[in-house]
Amino acid sequence: MKRIYIIALLTCMLSATSCVKADNGLSVAPLQSDSTSSSSSKLGGIISNIASSATSKGTITNIVEDVIGKNKMTAETIVGTWNYKEPGVAFTSESLLATAGGEVAASTCKEKLATYYSQIGITETNTSFTFKDDGTFSALLLGKKCSGKYTFDEDNQAVTLKVLVLNITGYTKKDSDGMSLLFDESKILDLLQVVGKLSGSSLVSSITSLTSAYDGLQIGFDMSKAATTE
């Protein structure tokens, strides 16, 4: 919001007008001197640079990091047992993150996912992941156990689960009260198929339709860390 205000203020100056503070905001009054043309030309370059930085790849990357999480998980903090709380959603689409609609879309997706997860029986008591510091993991998915090895790429926050002949890669997102484990559509379906909990094609179609409706949608699980026992 501050960046938008600054750009608006500088734009007023560039258009050879002066912005004066009114009781209800900014009003614009024409400048009387012709000597402003040179300074306006210089100011144009400044505004162009500011506007460019506001929509640059680097700035968009910062927005993505804010959503996926600047406060990242580490190889140490991922270790432990994580219990399912609710559906997890994040967007990696720059075009969506650049709009105010991103937060609304995320809320809508969570509501739909909650319905789908309920249909197949995902609950707080039957779904969890345990990561050990020896590179092995175990999971309880809808009450069914599976296990294997995992690798964690801290730079990209990528977790690759190696189950049987499958390599399923997801991404972590650190939250204030836990962690999200998120996947693209094909990988979340692979994970659920490991425990044979996709009943019929209707649910597959529903999840596929949801993810295809939004560019860059990642879905999965919001989880809380279980207390350790000594």
C-alpha positions as CSV (number, residue, x, y, z in Angstrom):
1,M,0.0,0.0,0.0
2,K,2.9,2.4,0.8
3,R,4.4,1.6,-2.6
4,I,1.2,2.5,-4.4
5,Y,0.9,5.7,-2.5
6,I,4.4,6.7,-3.4
7,I,4.0,5.9,-7.0
8,A,0.7,7.9,-7.1
9,L,2.4,10.9,-5.5
10,L,5.3,10.8,-7.9
11,T,3.0,10.4,-10.8
12,C,1.3,13.6,-9.8
13,M,4.7,15.4,-9.8
14,L,5.6,13.9,-13.2
15,S,2.4,15.3,-14.8
16,A,3.6,18.8,-13.9
17,T,1.0,19.2,-11.1
18,S,1.4,19.7,-7.4
19,C,-0.5,17.4,-5.0
20,V,-1.8,19.2,-2.0
21,K,-3.3,17.6,1.1
22,A,-7.0,18.1,1.4
23,D,-9.3,17.1,4.3
24,N,-10.5,14.0,2.4
25,G,-7.2,13.0,0.7
26,L,-5.1,14.3,-2.2
27,S,-6.1,17.1,-4.6
28,V,-4.2,18.2,-7.6
29,A,-3.4,21.8,-8.6
30,P,-1.5,22.9,-11.8
31,L,2.0,24.1,-11.4
32,Q,2.6,27.6,-12.8
33,S,6.3,27.4,-13.8
34,D,7.5,26.2,-17.1
35,S,10.8,25.3,-15.6
36,T,9.4,22.0,-14.4
37,S,9.7,20.2,-17.7
38,S,13.3,19.3,-17.2
39,S,12.9,18.0,-13.7
40,S,9.7,16.2,-14.8
41,S,11.8,14.4,-17.5
42,K,14.3,13.3,-14.9
43,L,11.5,12.3,-12.5
44,G,10.0,10.2,-15.2
45,G,13.0,7.9,-15.2
46,I,12.7,7.6,-11.4
47,I,9.1,6.7,-11.5
48,S,9.7,4.2,-14.3
49,N,12.3,2.4,-12.2
50,I,10.0,2.3,-9.2
51,A,7.1,1.0,-11.3
52,S,9.4,-1.5,-12.9
53,S,10.6,-2.8,-9.5
54,A,7.0,-3.0,-8.2
55,T,6.2,-5.5,-10.9
56,S,9.6,-7.1,-11.5
57,K,10.4,-10.8,-11.3
58,G,12.3,-10.2,-8.1
59,T,9.3,-8.5,-6.4
60,I,6.9,-11.2,-7.6
61,T,9.4,-13.8,-6.2
62,N,9.2,-12.1,-2.8
63,I,5.4,-12.3,-3.0
64,V,5.7,-16.1,-3.7
65,E,8.1,-16.4,-0.8
66,D,5.7,-14.7,1.5
67,V,3.0,-17.2,0.7
68,I,5.2,-20.4,0.5
69,G,7.2,-19.1,3.5
70,K,10.3,-17.1,4.0
71,N,10.7,-18.8,7.4
72,K,11.7,-22.1,6.1
73,M,11.8,-25.6,7.5
74,T,15.2,-27.2,8.1
75,A,16.5,-30.7,8.1
76,E,16.3,-30.5,11.9
77,T,12.8,-28.9,12.3
78,I,11.1,-31.3,9.9
79,V,12.0,-34.3,12.2
80,G,9.2,-35.4,14.3
81,T,5.5,-36.5,14.0
82,W,3.1,-34.2,12.3
83,N,-0.7,-34.7,12.7
84,Y,-3.2,-33.6,10.1
85,K,-5.3,-30.5,11.1
86,E,-7.0,-29.4,7.9
87,P,-6.5,-29.2,4.1
88,G,-3.4,-27.3,3.0
89,V,-3.4,-24.9,0.1
90,A,-0.8,-22.6,-1.5
91,F,-0.4,-20.9,-4.8
92,T,2.9,-20.6,-6.8
93,S,1.2,-18.8,-9.7
94,E,2.7,-15.2,-10.0
95,S,-0.4,-13.9,-11.8
96,L,-2.7,-15.0,-9.0
97,L,-0.5,-13.9,-6.2
98,A,-0.3,-10.5,-7.7
99,T,-4.1,-10.0,-7.2
100,A,-6.2,-9.6,-4.1
101,G,-8.2,-12.6,-5.3
102,G,-5.5,-15.0,-4.2
103,E,-6.6,-15.1,-0.6
104,V,-10.2,-15.6,-1.5
105,A,-9.3,-18.4,-4.0
106,A,-7.3,-20.1,-1.3
107,S,-10.2,-20.0,1.1
108,T,-12.5,-21.4,-1.5
109,C,-10.1,-24.2,-2.4
110,K,-9.8,-25.2,1.3
111,E,-13.5,-25.5,1.7
112,K,-13.8,-27.7,-1.4
113,L,-10.8,-29.8,-0.3
114,A,-12.4,-30.3,3.2
115,T,-15.4,-31.8,1.5
116,Y,-13.3,-34.1,-0.7
117,Y,-11.1,-35.2,2.2
118,S,-14.2,-35.9,4.3
119,Q,-15.5,-38.1,1.5
120,I,-12.5,-40.4,1.6
121,G,-12.2,-40.2,5.4
122,I,-9.2,-38.1,6.2
123,T,-9.3,-37.1,9.9
124,E,-7.0,-35.7,12.6
125,T,-6.7,-39.2,14.1
126,N,-6.0,-41.3,11.1
127,T,-3.5,-39.2,9.1
128,S,0.0,-38.2,10.1
129,F,3.6,-38.1,8.9
130,T,6.7,-39.0,10.9
131,F,10.2,-37.9,9.7
132,K,13.3,-39.4,11.4
133,D,16.8,-38.0,11.3
134,D,18.1,-41.2,9.7
135,G,16.3,-40.3,6.4
136,T,13.4,-42.7,6.9
137,F,9.7,-41.8,7.3
138,S,6.5,-43.5,8.2
139,A,3.0,-42.2,7.5
140,L,-0.5,-43.0,8.6
141,L,-2.9,-42.2,5.7
142,L,-6.5,-42.7,6.4
143,G,-5.5,-45.3,9.0
144,K,-3.3,-47.2,6.6
145,K,0.5,-47.4,7.3
146,C,3.2,-46.8,4.7
147,S,6.9,-46.1,5.1
148,G,10.1,-45.6,3.1
149,K,12.9,-43.1,2.8
150,Y,12.9,-39.4,2.3
151,T,15.2,-36.6,1.2
152,F,14.8,-32.9,2.1
153,D,16.1,-30.1,-0.1
154,E,16.2,-27.1,2.3
155,D,16.9,-24.6,-0.6
156,N,13.7,-25.5,-2.4
157,Q,11.8,-26.8,0.7
158,A,11.2,-30.0,-1.3
159,V,10.5,-33.3,0.4
160,T,10.8,-36.4,-1.8
161,L,9.1,-39.5,-0.4
162,K,10.4,-42.8,-1.7
163,V,7.6,-45.4,-1.3
164,L,8.0,-48.7,-3.1
165,V,8.8,-47.8,-6.7
166,L,7.4,-44.3,-6.4
167,N,9.2,-41.0,-5.8
168,I,6.6,-38.5,-4.6
169,T,7.8,-34.9,-4.2
170,G,6.0,-32.3,-2.1
171,Y,6.9,-29.0,-0.6
172,T,6.9,-27.7,3.0
173,K,5.5,-24.4,4.2
174,K,6.3,-23.3,7.7
175,D,3.3,-21.9,9.6
176,S,3.2,-20.1,12.9
177,D,1.6,-23.1,14.5
178,G,2.9,-26.0,12.4
179,M,3.8,-27.1,8.9
180,S,2.0,-27.7,5.6
181,L,3.0,-30.5,3.3
182,L,1.8,-29.6,-0.2
183,F,1.8,-31.4,-3.6
184,D,0.6,-30.8,-7.1
185,E,-2.4,-32.7,-8.3
186,S,-0.7,-35.8,-9.8
187,K,1.5,-36.3,-6.7
188,I,-1.3,-36.0,-4.1
189,L,-3.2,-38.6,-6.1
190,D,-0.2,-40.9,-6.3
191,L,0.2,-40.6,-2.5
192,L,-3.5,-41.5,-1.9
193,Q,-3.3,-44.4,-4.3
194,V,-0.4,-45.9,-2.3
195,V,-2.9,-46.8,0.4
196,G,-5.7,-47.6,-2.0
197,K,-8.0,-44.9,-0.7
198,L,-9.3,-43.4,-4.0
199,S,-12.8,-44.8,-4.2
200,G,-13.9,-44.5,-7.8
201,S,-13.1,-41.9,-10.5
202,S,-15.5,-39.2,-9.2
203,L,-13.1,-38.1,-6.5
204,V,-10.1,-38.1,-8.8
205,S,-12.1,-36.0,-11.2
206,S,-13.1,-33.6,-8.5
207,I,-9.5,-33.0,-7.3
208,T,-8.3,-32.7,-10.9
209,S,-11.0,-30.2,-11.7
210,L,-10.1,-28.1,-8.7
211,T,-6.4,-28.0,-9.4
212,S,-6.8,-27.3,-13.1
213,A,-9.1,-24.3,-12.3
214,Y,-6.2,-22.5,-10.6
215,D,-2.7,-22.0,-12.1
216,G,0.0,-23.1,-9.7
217,L,-2.3,-24.6,-7.0
218,Q,-0.6,-26.9,-4.5
219,I,-2.7,-28.9,-2.1
220,G,-2.1,-31.2,0.8
221,F,-2.1,-31.1,4.6
222,D,-1.8,-28.5,7.3
223,M,-0.3,-30.3,10.2
224,S,0.7,-29.7,13.9
225,K,3.7,-31.2,15.5
226,A,3.0,-33.8,18.1
227,A,4.6,-33.3,21.5
228,T,7.7,-35.3,22.1
229,T,7.9,-37.8,24.9
230,E,11.1,-38.3,26.8
